[in-house]
Amino acid sequence: MLSDAAARAEYDRFRTNGIPFMERYYNRYAHRYGAPKLSLKVVLGSLVAIISLLQYLYHSNRYEIAREVLDGPLRISPHYLRFD
């Protein structure tokens, strides 16, 4: 029926023992999909890098807005120096 030895062993274990209630309730498809293959270090490192990039972009945007606000009215342009 099953040619893979690991799948056959899992099938036999489920046939003899069944699935405990908590495992059946919370992990209905866990035996099919398995655990994630990524390392926790990679996930956390990527998360920190993405958050840091977003924080940098936010602060850089706020800095540019503040410069425009502060430089705008204080700048003397030739338009204000005309006495027509």
C-alpha positions, 0 to 999 in steps of 0.5 A: 500500500505505502512504498515509503518506509517512514510513511508506512510506519506512521500509518501503522502507528495511527492504525494501532494507537489512533490519534489522542484527542488533543493532537486531533483537535489542535494538530489536525493537519500537522502530520501531513505538512510537518514543521517549518524548514526555516531556522528561527535565527533566519526568521528573527534576523529577517524580522529585525532587518525589515522592522529596522528598514521601515523605521529608517524610512519613517524617520527619514521621511519625518526628517525631510518633512521637518526640513521643508517646514523649517526652511520654507518660511525662513528662506528669503527669496527674491519674490519677497524683496520686490517693492512694486 
